[in-house]
Amino acid sequence: MISGTGGSGGYAERVAVDAAGLIEVPDGMELDTAVALLADGRTATL
């Protein structure tokens, strides 16, 4: 699971987020790839 809620805490080992902000990483996709796609998508909307 990754979180697309934004805010602070990006370097924290643990954070509390609303379950509605969680995104399931598809099977076979590396976590770093999923996070990069999320960041690229957010940048594209700005």
Backbone as XML, in Angstrom:
<?xml version="1.0"?>
<chain id="A" units="angstrom">
  <residue number="1" name="MET">
    <atom name="N" x="0.835" y="-1.166" z="0.000"/>
    <atom name="CA" x="0.000" y="0.000" z="0.000"/>
    <atom name="C" x="0.889" y="1.241" z="0.000"/>
  </residue>
  <residue number="2" name="ILE">
    <atom name="N" x="0.446" y="2.242" z="-0.731"/>
    <atom name="CA" x="1.091" y="3.545" z="-0.692"/>
    <atom name="C" x="0.019" y="4.576" z="-0.390"/>
  </residue>
  <residue number="3" name="SER">
    <atom name="N" x="0.421" y="5.742" z="0.023"/>
    <atom name="CA" x="-0.527" y="6.794" z="0.369"/>
    <atom name="C" x="-0.348" y="7.982" z="-0.555"/>
  </residue>
  <residue number="4" name="GLY">
    <atom name="N" x="-1.441" y="8.447" z="-1.091"/>
    <atom name="CA" x="-1.410" y="9.609" z="-1.961"/>
    <atom name="C" x="-2.007" y="10.835" z="-1.306"/>
  </residue>
  <residue number="5" name="THR">
    <atom name="N" x="-1.916" y="10.910" z="0.013"/>
    <atom name="CA" x="-2.563" y="12.002" z="0.729"/>
    <atom name="C" x="-1.730" y="13.268" z="0.800"/>
  </residue>
  <residue number="6" name="GLY">
    <atom name="N" x="-0.432" y="13.170" z="0.535"/>
    <atom name="CA" x="0.425" y="14.350" z="0.603"/>
    <atom name="C" x="0.704" y="14.744" z="2.037"/>
  </residue>
  <residue number="7" name="GLY">
    <atom name="N" x="1.159" y="15.946" z="2.225"/>
    <atom name="CA" x="1.466" y="16.419" z="3.560"/>
    <atom name="C" x="2.886" y="16.093" z="3.962"/>
  </residue>
  <residue number="8" name="SER">
    <atom name="N" x="3.143" y="16.140" z="5.257"/>
    <atom name="CA" x="4.493" y="15.895" z="5.749"/>
    <atom name="C" x="4.636" y="14.455" z="6.226"/>
  </residue>
  <residue number="9" name="GLY">
    <atom name="N" x="5.851" y="14.077" z="6.581"/>
    <atom name="CA" x="6.116" y="12.736" z="7.088"/>
    <atom name="C" x="6.698" y="11.802" z="6.059"/>
  </residue>
  <residue number="10" name="GLY">
    <atom name="N" x="7.172" y="12.342" z="4.948"/>
    <atom name="CA" x="7.698" y="11.506" z="3.877"/>
    <atom name="C" x="8.909" y="10.680" z="4.257"/>
  </residue>
  <residue number="11" name="TYR">
    <atom name="N" x="9.666" y="11.127" z="5.239"/>
    <atom name="CA" x="10.847" y="10.381" z="5.666"/>
    <atom name="C" x="10.603" y="9.610" z="6.959"/>
  </residue>
  <residue number="12" name="ALA">
    <atom name="N" x="9.389" y="9.638" z="7.463"/>
    <atom name="CA" x="9.068" y="8.927" z="8.703"/>
    <atom name="C" x="9.018" y="7.422" z="8.474"/>
  </residue>
  <residue number="13" name="GLU">
    <atom name="N" x="9.379" y="6.659" z="9.490"/>
    <atom name="CA" x="9.280" y="5.202" z="9.385"/>
    <atom name="C" x="7.831" y="4.752" z="9.452"/>
  </residue>
  <residue number="14" name="ARG">
    <atom name="N" x="6.999" y="5.491" z="10.164"/>
    <atom name="CA" x="5.578" y="5.169" z="10.296"/>
    <atom name="C" x="4.765" y="6.456" z="10.296"/>
  </residue>
  <residue number="15" name="VAL">
    <atom name="N" x="3.617" y="6.405" z="9.656"/>
    <atom name="CA" x="2.693" y="7.535" z="9.668"/>
    <atom name="C" x="1.273" y="7.003" z="9.797"/>
  </residue>
  <residue number="16" name="ALA">
    <atom name="N" x="0.372" y="7.823" z="10.268"/>
    <atom name="CA" x="-1.046" y="7.470" z="10.342"/>
    <atom name="C" x="-1.762" y="8.224" z="9.231"/>
  </residue>
  <residue number="17" name="VAL">
    <atom name="N" x="-2.467" y="7.492" z="8.376"/>
    <atom name="CA" x="-3.204" y="8.109" z="7.281"/>
    <atom name="C" x="-4.623" y="7.565" z="7.257"/>
  </residue>
  <residue number="18" name="ASP">
    <atom name="N" x="-5.523" y="8.318" z="6.660"/>
    <atom name="CA" x="-6.898" y="7.879" z="6.469"/>
    <atom name="C" x="-6.904" y="6.731" z="5.465"/>
  </residue>
  <residue number="19" name="ALA">
    <atom name="N" x="-7.658" y="5.689" z="5.747"/>
    <atom name="CA" x="-7.718" y="4.516" z="4.859"/>
    <atom name="C" x="-8.178" y="4.890" z="3.458"/>
  </residue>
  <residue number="20" name="ALA">
    <atom name="N" x="-8.956" y="5.951" z="3.325"/>
    <atom name="CA" x="-9.434" y="6.383" z="2.008"/>
    <atom name="C" x="-8.290" y="6.880" z="1.130"/>
  </residue>
  <residue number="21" name="GLY">
    <atom name="N" x="-7.157" y="7.240" z="1.735"/>
    <atom name="CA" x="-6.016" y="7.741" z="0.977"/>
    <atom name="C" x="-5.017" y="6.674" z="0.580"/>
  </residue>
  <residue number="22" name="LEU">
    <atom name="N" x="-5.308" y="5.402" z="0.891"/>
    <atom name="CA" x="-4.380" y="4.317" z="0.561"/>
    <atom name="C" x="-4.628" y="3.793" z="-0.844"/>
  </residue>
  <residue number="23" name="ILE">
    <atom name="N" x="-3.548" y="3.451" z="-1.524"/>
    <atom name="CA" x="-3.622" y="2.914" z="-2.884"/>
    <atom name="C" x="-2.895" y="1.576" z="-2.882"/>
  </residue>
  <residue number="24" name="GLU">
    <atom name="N" x="-3.572" y="0.522" z="-3.345"/>
    <atom name="CA" x="-2.958" y="-0.802" z="-3.382"/>
    <atom name="C" x="-1.977" y="-0.890" z="-4.545"/>
  </residue>
  <residue number="25" name="VAL">
    <atom name="N" x="-0.800" y="-1.407" z="-4.267"/>
    <atom name="CA" x="0.214" y="-1.610" z="-5.307"/>
    <atom name="C" x="-0.091" y="-2.947" z="-5.983"/>
  </residue>
  <residue number="26" name="PRO">
    <atom name="N" x="-0.258" y="-2.953" z="-7.311"/>
    <atom name="CA" x="-0.581" y="-4.200" z="-8.013"/>
    <atom name="C" x="0.506" y="-5.262" z="-7.836"/>
  </residue>
  <residue number="27" name="ASP">
    <atom name="N" x="0.093" y="-6.533" z="-7.837"/>
    <atom name="CA" x="1.050" y="-7.640" z="-7.775"/>
    <atom name="C" x="2.044" y="-7.517" z="-8.922"/>
  </residue>
  <residue number="28" name="GLY">
    <atom name="N" x="3.302" y="-7.744" z="-8.632"/>
    <atom name="CA" x="4.338" y="-7.703" z="-9.650"/>
    <atom name="C" x="4.947" y="-6.328" z="-9.865"/>
  </residue>
  <residue number="29" name="MET">
    <atom name="N" x="4.365" y="-5.291" z="-9.284"/>
    <atom name="CA" x="4.925" y="-3.941" z="-9.425"/>
    <atom name="C" x="5.801" y="-3.646" z="-8.216"/>
  </residue>
  <residue number="30" name="GLU">
    <atom name="N" x="7.005" y="-3.184" z="-8.472"/>
    <atom name="CA" x="7.916" y="-2.815" z="-7.389"/>
    <atom name="C" x="7.386" y="-1.570" z="-6.679"/>
  </residue>
  <residue number="31" name="LEU">
    <atom name="N" x="7.618" y="-1.501" z="-5.372"/>
    <atom name="CA" x="7.142" y="-0.375" z="-4.583"/>
    <atom name="C" x="7.727" y="0.943" z="-5.074"/>
  </residue>
  <residue number="32" name="ASP">
    <atom name="N" x="9.012" y="0.965" z="-5.426"/>
    <atom name="CA" x="9.621" y="2.216" z="-5.887"/>
    <atom name="C" x="9.009" y="2.687" z="-7.201"/>
  </residue>
  <residue number="33" name="THR">
    <atom name="N" x="8.577" y="1.763" z="-8.051"/>
    <atom name="CA" x="7.907" y="2.130" z="-9.305"/>
    <atom name="C" x="6.540" y="2.733" z="-9.019"/>
  </residue>
  <residue number="34" name="ALA">
    <atom name="N" x="5.797" y="2.125" z="-8.106"/>
    <atom name="CA" x="4.466" y="2.626" z="-7.759"/>
    <atom name="C" x="4.539" y="4.038" z="-7.182"/>
  </residue>
  <residue number="35" name="VAL">
    <atom name="N" x="5.500" y="4.263" z="-6.314"/>
    <atom name="CA" x="5.654" y="5.585" z="-5.707"/>
    <atom name="C" x="6.056" y="6.612" z="-6.759"/>
  </residue>
  <residue number="36" name="ALA">
    <atom name="N" x="6.936" y="6.220" z="-7.680"/>
    <atom name="CA" x="7.353" y="7.138" z="-8.749"/>
    <atom name="C" x="6.171" y="7.507" z="-9.636"/>
  </residue>
  <residue number="37" name="LEU">
    <atom name="N" x="5.314" y="6.553" z="-9.955"/>
    <atom name="CA" x="4.137" y="6.850" z="-10.777"/>
    <atom name="C" x="3.201" y="7.814" z="-10.061"/>
  </residue>
  <residue number="38" name="LEU">
    <atom name="N" x="3.046" y="7.630" z="-8.756"/>
    <atom name="CA" x="2.208" y="8.528" z="-7.968"/>
    <atom name="C" x="2.777" y="9.943" z="-7.994"/>
  </residue>
  <residue number="39" name="ALA">
    <atom name="N" x="4.082" y="10.076" z="-7.811"/>
    <atom name="CA" x="4.716" y="11.392" z="-7.806"/>
    <atom name="C" x="4.607" y="12.059" z="-9.171"/>
  </residue>
  <residue number="40" name="ASP">
    <atom name="N" x="4.825" y="11.300" z="-10.241"/>
    <atom name="CA" x="4.714" y="11.860" z="-11.592"/>
    <atom name="C" x="3.296" y="12.329" z="-11.876"/>
  </residue>
  <residue number="41" name="GLY">
    <atom name="N" x="2.322" y="11.556" z="-11.454"/>
    <atom name="CA" x="0.926" y="11.942" z="-11.670"/>
    <atom name="C" x="0.553" y="13.201" z="-10.916"/>
  </residue>
  <residue number="42" name="ARG">
    <atom name="N" x="1.041" y="13.334" z="-9.713"/>
    <atom name="CA" x="0.743" y="14.539" z="-8.926"/>
    <atom name="C" x="1.418" y="15.755" z="-9.538"/>
  </residue>
  <residue number="43" name="THR">
    <atom name="N" x="2.635" y="15.581" z="-10.026"/>
    <atom name="CA" x="3.347" y="16.686" z="-10.665"/>
    <atom name="C" x="2.621" y="17.123" z="-11.927"/>
  </residue>
  <residue number="44" name="ALA">
    <atom name="N" x="2.100" y="16.170" z="-12.685"/>
    <atom name="CA" x="1.414" y="16.487" z="-13.941"/>
    <atom name="C" x="0.145" y="17.298" z="-13.713"/>
  </residue>
  <residue number="45" name="THR">
    <atom name="N" x="-0.486" y="17.149" z="-12.548"/>
    <atom name="CA" x="-1.720" y="17.888" z="-12.289"/>
    <atom name="C" x="-1.463" y="19.313" z="-11.822"/>
  </residue>
  <residue number="46" name="LEU">
    <atom name="N" x="-0.233" y="19.626" z="-11.463"/>
    <atom name="CA" x="0.067" y="20.984" z="-10.970"/>
    <atom name="C" x="0.164" y="21.998" z="-12.069"/>
  </residue>
</chain>
